Amino acid sequence: MEIRQLKYFLRVAETLNFSQAARELFITQSTLSQQILHLEQELSQQLFVRNSHEVILTEAGEMLLPMARDSVYMVDNCVQRIQELGQLLTGELNIGVTFSFSGIMAETMIDFMHKHPKVKLSVCFSSMEDLMERLQRHELDLVLAFKPSEGNPRIESQVLFNNRLAAVVNSQHPLAQQKGITLEDLQRHPLVLPAKGLQARNAFDRMTAHSGLQYNIKAEINNVGLLFKFVRQTKYVTVLSESTVIDETGLVAIPVIGSGSTVADGAEGFKNEMEGCIHTLKNGYQKASAREFIHLLHQSTAIWKTMGE
């Protein structure tokens, strides 16, 4: 069994299309089919069911898939470790970022690219669930996202900062001067919320799940940039983490606080805390470039602003 064959197998398993996989691997389809056949013969197991309409992984193929990913990952990181002995940061750093972290990424990216021009940065914005799956498939080196409500034994989460959920309005909105807003008060305003599945929306839904409160939700949008534009130009209110609006001109974040007569201090037992984290694989090799990026992230002024310092 050769690593090359495992890489070929992975590409076919991910595309479920021999023609597409061959194009992406820059080889002929006949060469790809021959190498997959050799792998199947060595394993004495059929890995794919092929017909004129589709390609499907067999049970043996499904079993091989995670082991093949781990094997290719270990070989690639072996090369990376040897290269790093020269103390030169090279290669590619793959970072997953949820939309709430977009405001704190720019400074660190610019600083990192200036200091380490030989490293190619690849940044992917997506939902936390998608990014965590890609991290476990070794497609990402680290993920920046809020801490999920349920832990994962394969993932280590390092707290970067603590944050709160906030109502976000434009600077001319009647709410803009308030120091805090209750869940009850939010009922009085038309809302444009992040789409279900995004972390700020998940946090808002958990916070209001048993409140019995009814909200006037006018729209749901899965793009933070569009949310910002909408709120800047209207009197609508959105709900995001405070960190999302760092350095965003014309927008004000008003923390969601306790209810009723305890508006000033927050209701007893009321919790509005979101832990911004760096997520990596437990017991996995961490590239020197990843360690350097994390170090610069800790030093960034955006993080200090997030922590209110």
DRENVEX-805602 format. One record per residue (C-alpha): residue number from 1; residue in three letters; x, y, z. Coordinates in Angstrom, 3 decimals. Example, Ala and Ser with C-alpha at 12.3 -4.5 7.8 and 13.67 -1.06 7.14 Angstrom:
REM residues 2
(1, ALA, (12.300, -4.500, 7.800))
(2, SER, (13.670, -1.060, 7.140))
***
This chain:
REM residues 309
(1, MET, (0.000, 0.000, 0.000))
(2, GLU, (1.384, 3.407, -1.002))
(3, ILE, (0.556, 6.845, 0.368))
(4, ARG, (-0.099, 7.908, -3.223))
(5, GLN, (-2.821, 5.272, -3.494))
(6, LEU, (-4.405, 6.457, -0.250))
(7, LYS, (-4.424, 10.029, -1.554))
(8, TYR, (-6.082, 8.829, -4.740))
(9, PHE, (-8.617, 6.858, -2.706))
(10, LEU, (-9.404, 9.929, -0.571))
(11, ARG, (-10.001, 12.127, -3.595))
(12, VAL, (-12.405, 9.619, -5.129))
(13, ALA, (-14.143, 9.104, -1.770))
(14, GLU, (-14.613, 12.847, -1.344))
(15, THR, (-15.829, 13.543, -4.899))
(16, LEU, (-17.534, 10.196, -5.626))
(17, ASN, (-16.571, 10.879, -9.226))
(18, PHE, (-13.571, 9.261, -10.940))
(19, SER, (-13.422, 11.846, -13.747))
(20, GLN, (-13.457, 14.810, -11.352))
(21, ALA, (-10.956, 13.146, -8.999))
(22, ALA, (-8.555, 12.467, -11.880))
(23, ARG, (-8.730, 16.104, -12.993))
(24, GLU, (-8.037, 17.371, -9.493))
(25, LEU, (-5.112, 14.949, -9.125))
(26, PHE, (-3.715, 15.893, -12.576))
(27, ILE, (-3.640, 12.268, -13.744))
(28, THR, (-5.586, 10.304, -16.327))
(29, GLN, (-8.758, 8.527, -15.324))
(30, SER, (-7.300, 5.187, -16.431))
(31, THR, (-4.270, 5.691, -14.155))
(32, LEU, (-6.564, 6.536, -11.233))
(33, SER, (-8.794, 3.509, -11.851))
(34, GLN, (-5.744, 1.234, -12.088))
(35, GLN, (-4.290, 2.491, -8.794))
(36, ILE, (-7.630, 2.060, -6.996))
(37, LEU, (-7.879, -1.446, -8.423))
(38, HIS, (-4.372, -2.285, -7.145))
(39, LEU, (-5.361, -1.004, -3.705))
(40, GLU, (-8.528, -3.110, -3.720))
(41, GLN, (-6.555, -6.187, -4.777))
(42, GLU, (-4.012, -5.650, -2.002))
(43, LEU, (-6.784, -5.289, 0.580))
(44, SER, (-8.868, -8.075, -0.971))
(45, GLN, (-11.864, -5.789, -0.597))
(46, GLN, (-13.934, -3.741, -3.024))
(47, LEU, (-13.807, -0.079, -1.958))
(48, PHE, (-16.284, 1.430, -4.422))
(49, VAL, (-19.418, 0.300, -6.204))
(50, ARG, (-19.296, 1.770, -9.712))
(51, ASN, (-22.001, 1.917, -12.330))
(52, SER, (-22.924, 4.237, -15.175))
(53, HIS, (-24.809, 6.594, -12.867))
(54, GLU, (-22.916, 6.838, -9.592))
(55, VAL, (-19.981, 5.866, -7.389))
(56, ILE, (-20.685, 4.640, -3.854))
(57, LEU, (-18.350, 3.719, -1.012))
(58, THR, (-18.657, 0.118, 0.143))
(59, GLU, (-18.597, -0.854, 3.823))
(60, ALA, (-14.856, -1.536, 3.460))
(61, GLY, (-14.407, 1.877, 1.831))
(62, GLU, (-16.261, 3.599, 4.677))
(63, MET, (-14.009, 1.820, 7.185))
(64, LEU, (-10.841, 2.765, 5.306))
(65, LEU, (-11.791, 6.444, 4.911))
(66, PRO, (-10.903, 7.805, 8.403))
(67, MET, (-7.761, 5.637, 8.616))
(68, ALA, (-6.609, 6.859, 5.197))
(69, ARG, (-7.138, 10.472, 6.285))
(70, ASP, (-5.106, 9.926, 9.451))
(71, SER, (-2.297, 8.168, 7.547))
(72, VAL, (-1.979, 10.894, 4.907))
(73, TYR, (-2.136, 13.547, 7.628))
(74, MET, (0.707, 11.893, 9.567))
(75, VAL, (2.923, 11.622, 6.482))
(76, ASP, (2.295, 15.254, 5.495))
(77, ASN, (3.090, 16.415, 9.024))
(78, CYS, (6.273, 14.326, 9.064))
(79, VAL, (7.483, 16.385, 6.100))
(80, GLN, (6.351, 19.560, 7.850))
(81, ARG, (8.292, 18.715, 11.017))
(82, ILE, (11.510, 18.065, 9.108))
(83, GLN, (11.146, 21.344, 7.232))
(84, GLU, (10.622, 23.196, 10.495))
(85, LEU, (13.984, 22.025, 11.767))
(86, GLY, (15.451, 24.811, 9.662))
(87, GLN, (13.474, 27.300, 11.786))
(88, LEU, (11.814, 28.720, 8.689))
(89, LEU, (8.042, 28.950, 8.655))
(90, THR, (6.823, 27.642, 5.309))
(91, GLY, (3.936, 25.702, 3.847))
(92, GLU, (0.232, 26.401, 4.283))
(93, LEU, (-1.794, 27.283, 7.377))
(94, ASN, (-5.498, 26.433, 7.192))
(95, ILE, (-7.745, 28.326, 9.601))
(96, GLY, (-11.479, 27.956, 10.115))
(97, VAL, (-13.357, 30.996, 11.409))
(98, THR, (-16.968, 31.551, 12.393))
(99, PHE, (-18.529, 34.826, 11.287))
(100, SER, (-18.434, 36.271, 14.814))
(101, PHE, (-14.624, 36.248, 14.699))
(102, SER, (-14.235, 38.142, 11.435))
(103, GLY, (-13.715, 41.446, 13.220))
(104, ILE, (-10.707, 40.223, 15.214))
(105, MET, (-8.940, 38.332, 12.408))
(106, ALA, (-7.697, 41.112, 10.130))
(107, GLU, (-4.996, 42.530, 12.429))
(108, THR, (-3.440, 39.132, 13.167))
(109, MET, (-3.578, 38.057, 9.506))
(110, ILE, (-1.788, 41.223, 8.358))
(111, ASP, (0.838, 40.903, 11.105))
(112, PHE, (1.409, 37.204, 10.385))
(113, MET, (1.689, 37.663, 6.610))
(114, HIS, (4.172, 40.503, 7.086))
(115, LYS, (6.381, 38.458, 9.427))
(116, HIS, (6.089, 35.134, 7.593))
(117, PRO, (5.713, 35.772, 3.847))
(118, LYS, (6.607, 32.150, 2.960))
(119, VAL, (3.498, 30.764, 4.653))
(120, LYS, (0.310, 30.698, 2.621))
(121, LEU, (-2.768, 31.495, 4.701))
(122, SER, (-6.024, 29.781, 3.800))
(123, VAL, (-8.997, 31.104, 5.785))
(124, CYS, (-12.438, 29.494, 5.627))
(125, PHE, (-15.562, 31.145, 7.084))
(126, SER, (-18.395, 28.764, 7.907))
(127, SER, (-20.646, 27.501, 10.684))
(128, MET, (-19.088, 26.016, 13.807))
(129, GLU, (-20.491, 22.557, 13.061))
(130, ASP, (-18.949, 22.491, 9.579))
(131, LEU, (-15.594, 23.801, 10.806))
(132, MET, (-15.366, 21.274, 13.642))
(133, GLU, (-16.026, 18.442, 11.193))
(134, ARG, (-13.312, 19.753, 8.874))
(135, LEU, (-10.898, 20.076, 11.799))
(136, GLN, (-11.437, 16.397, 12.636))
(137, ARG, (-10.840, 15.490, 8.975))
(138, HIS, (-7.464, 17.306, 9.189))
(139, GLU, (-8.579, 19.843, 6.596))
(140, LEU, (-8.000, 22.690, 9.078))
(141, ASP, (-5.121, 23.336, 11.480))
(142, LEU, (-7.171, 25.382, 13.940))
(143, VAL, (-10.641, 26.858, 14.327))
(144, LEU, (-11.683, 30.159, 15.892))
(145, ALA, (-15.195, 29.872, 17.298))
(146, PHE, (-17.142, 30.220, 20.493))
(147, LYS, (-17.098, 27.228, 22.822))
(148, PRO, (-19.861, 24.775, 21.874))
(149, SER, (-22.472, 23.790, 24.433))
(150, GLU, (-21.323, 20.166, 24.238))
(151, GLY, (-17.677, 19.119, 24.344))
(152, ASN, (-15.918, 16.837, 21.864))
(153, PRO, (-13.322, 14.377, 23.217))
(154, ARG, (-11.188, 14.802, 20.071))
(155, ILE, (-11.023, 18.602, 20.261))
(156, GLU, (-9.140, 20.824, 22.693))
(157, SER, (-10.586, 24.314, 23.273))
(158, GLN, (-8.331, 27.084, 24.567))
(159, VAL, (-10.251, 30.139, 25.829))
(160, LEU, (-9.098, 33.302, 24.089))
(161, PHE, (-11.582, 35.802, 25.528))
(162, ASN, (-14.966, 36.057, 27.231))
(163, ASN, (-17.789, 37.835, 25.453))
(164, ARG, (-21.476, 38.624, 25.722))
(165, LEU, (-24.452, 38.499, 23.422))
(166, ALA, (-25.552, 42.000, 22.418))
(167, ALA, (-28.259, 43.867, 20.570))
(168, VAL, (-26.591, 45.664, 17.649))
(169, VAL, (-28.039, 48.915, 16.274))
(170, ASN, (-26.823, 51.876, 14.262))
(171, SER, (-25.365, 54.810, 16.164))
(172, GLN, (-28.500, 56.930, 15.558))
(173, HIS, (-30.911, 54.339, 16.924))
(174, PRO, (-32.884, 55.295, 20.082))
(175, LEU, (-31.279, 52.325, 21.874))
(176, ALA, (-27.719, 53.379, 21.026))
(177, GLN, (-27.144, 55.255, 24.306))
(178, GLN, (-28.338, 52.443, 26.563))
(179, LYS, (-25.850, 50.474, 28.695))
(180, GLY, (-27.880, 47.284, 28.508))
(181, ILE, (-31.097, 45.806, 27.167))
(182, THR, (-33.309, 43.068, 28.573))
(183, LEU, (-34.870, 40.175, 26.704))
(184, GLU, (-38.256, 41.721, 27.499))
(185, ASP, (-37.221, 45.048, 25.951))
(186, LEU, (-36.158, 43.301, 22.751))
(187, GLN, (-39.796, 42.294, 22.185))
(188, ARG, (-40.599, 45.942, 21.451))
(189, HIS, (-38.254, 46.191, 18.469))
(190, PRO, (-38.328, 44.567, 15.008))
(191, LEU, (-35.434, 42.118, 14.709))
(192, VAL, (-33.236, 40.997, 11.833))
(193, LEU, (-31.432, 37.957, 13.215))
(194, PRO, (-28.537, 35.793, 12.092))
(195, ALA, (-29.820, 32.583, 10.525))
(196, LYS, (-30.394, 29.478, 12.619))
(197, GLY, (-27.193, 27.471, 13.016))
(198, LEU, (-24.915, 30.491, 13.432))
(199, GLN, (-23.403, 30.719, 16.904))
(200, ALA, (-24.942, 34.035, 17.959))
(201, ARG, (-28.381, 32.776, 16.906))
(202, ASN, (-27.836, 29.497, 18.769))
(203, ALA, (-26.919, 31.456, 21.915))
(204, PHE, (-29.981, 33.704, 21.560))
(205, ASP, (-32.297, 30.729, 21.040))
(206, ARG, (-30.880, 28.950, 24.116))
(207, MET, (-31.271, 32.109, 26.202))
(208, THR, (-34.925, 32.595, 25.210))
(209, ALA, (-35.995, 28.955, 24.908))
(210, HIS, (-37.981, 28.847, 28.163))
(211, SER, (-38.747, 32.538, 28.560))
(212, GLY, (-42.192, 32.501, 26.961))
(213, LEU, (-41.281, 35.744, 25.174))
(214, GLN, (-42.419, 36.494, 21.620))
(215, TYR, (-40.175, 38.387, 19.186))
(216, ASN, (-40.949, 40.319, 16.022))
(217, ILE, (-38.460, 38.644, 13.675))
(218, LYS, (-38.614, 40.321, 10.266))
(219, ALA, (-35.752, 38.484, 8.562))
(220, GLU, (-33.011, 35.919, 9.085))
(221, ILE, (-29.685, 36.366, 7.298))
(222, ASN, (-26.663, 34.038, 7.213))
(223, ASN, (-24.190, 36.751, 6.175))
(224, VAL, (-22.812, 39.101, 8.834))
(225, GLY, (-21.747, 41.720, 6.288))
(226, LEU, (-25.325, 41.944, 4.986))
(227, LEU, (-26.641, 42.117, 8.559))
(228, PHE, (-24.319, 45.059, 9.242))
(229, LYS, (-25.445, 46.864, 6.093))
(230, PHE, (-29.104, 46.291, 6.909))
(231, VAL, (-28.791, 47.558, 10.487))
(232, ARG, (-26.750, 50.619, 9.452))
(233, GLN, (-29.464, 51.721, 7.028))
(234, THR, (-32.579, 50.910, 9.070))
(235, LYS, (-34.004, 51.010, 12.594))
(236, TYR, (-33.963, 47.230, 12.881))
(237, VAL, (-32.065, 45.464, 15.688))
(238, THR, (-29.896, 42.383, 15.311))
(239, VAL, (-28.356, 40.149, 17.966))
(240, LEU, (-24.667, 39.209, 17.761))
(241, SER, (-21.687, 38.767, 20.048))
(242, GLU, (-19.996, 42.007, 21.121))
(243, SER, (-16.773, 40.909, 19.414))
(244, THR, (-18.468, 40.852, 16.012))
(245, VAL, (-18.738, 44.644, 15.854))
(246, ILE, (-15.187, 45.523, 16.921))
(247, ASP, (-13.925, 48.383, 14.709))
(248, GLU, (-17.225, 48.460, 12.782))
(249, THR, (-18.076, 52.132, 12.292))
(250, GLY, (-21.625, 53.339, 12.803))
(251, LEU, (-22.678, 50.340, 14.889))
(252, VAL, (-23.239, 50.027, 18.633))
(253, ALA, (-23.377, 46.779, 20.649))
(254, ILE, (-25.657, 46.862, 23.698))
(255, PRO, (-25.151, 43.884, 26.046))
(256, VAL, (-28.203, 41.732, 26.768))
(257, ILE, (-28.632, 41.804, 30.538))
(258, GLY, (-31.046, 40.662, 33.234))
(259, SER, (-34.720, 41.434, 33.265))
(260, GLY, (-37.263, 43.550, 35.082))
(261, SER, (-36.102, 45.600, 38.049))
(262, THR, (-32.573, 44.179, 37.917))
(263, VAL, (-31.606, 45.823, 34.634))
(264, ALA, (-28.693, 47.647, 36.216))
(265, ASP, (-26.980, 44.597, 37.657))
(266, GLY, (-28.438, 41.656, 35.785))
(267, ALA, (-30.979, 39.193, 37.153))
(268, GLU, (-29.858, 36.580, 39.625))
(269, GLY, (-28.928, 33.432, 37.746))
(270, PHE, (-28.988, 35.214, 34.389))
(271, LYS, (-26.022, 34.135, 32.284))
(272, ASN, (-24.887, 35.833, 29.121))
(273, GLU, (-21.374, 34.551, 28.591))
(274, MET, (-19.753, 33.336, 25.395))
(275, GLU, (-16.207, 31.988, 25.481))
(276, GLY, (-14.208, 32.733, 22.354))
(277, CYS, (-11.849, 29.799, 21.806))
(278, ILE, (-9.032, 28.436, 19.684))
(279, HIS, (-9.957, 24.846, 18.820))
(280, THR, (-7.319, 22.261, 17.843))
(281, LEU, (-7.155, 18.474, 17.725))
(282, LYS, (-6.157, 16.842, 20.996))
(283, ASN, (-2.753, 15.138, 20.965))
(284, GLY, (-2.217, 16.209, 17.369))
(285, TYR, (0.896, 17.749, 15.905))
(286, GLN, (0.650, 21.525, 15.731))
(287, LYS, (2.520, 23.293, 12.959))
(288, ALA, (5.016, 25.983, 13.909))
(289, SER, (2.969, 28.391, 11.783))
(290, ALA, (-0.146, 27.549, 13.821))
(291, ARG, (1.697, 28.150, 17.082))
(292, GLU, (2.964, 31.491, 15.777))
(293, PHE, (-0.491, 32.573, 14.596))
(294, ILE, (-1.997, 31.714, 17.986))
(295, HIS, (0.765, 33.705, 19.722))
(296, LEU, (0.090, 36.758, 17.550))
(297, LEU, (-3.644, 36.396, 18.108))
(298, HIS, (-3.152, 36.560, 21.882))
(299, GLN, (-1.127, 39.759, 21.427))
(300, SER, (-3.537, 41.522, 19.073))
(301, THR, (-5.202, 44.758, 20.113))
(302, ALA, (-8.514, 43.395, 18.842))
(303, ILE, (-8.438, 40.735, 21.563))
(304, TRP, (-7.665, 43.343, 24.216))
(305, LYS, (-10.621, 45.405, 22.979))
(306, THR, (-12.825, 42.334, 23.187))
(307, MET, (-11.814, 41.860, 26.803))
(308, GLY, (-12.491, 45.515, 27.502))
(309, GLU, (-8.862, 46.358, 28.321))
***
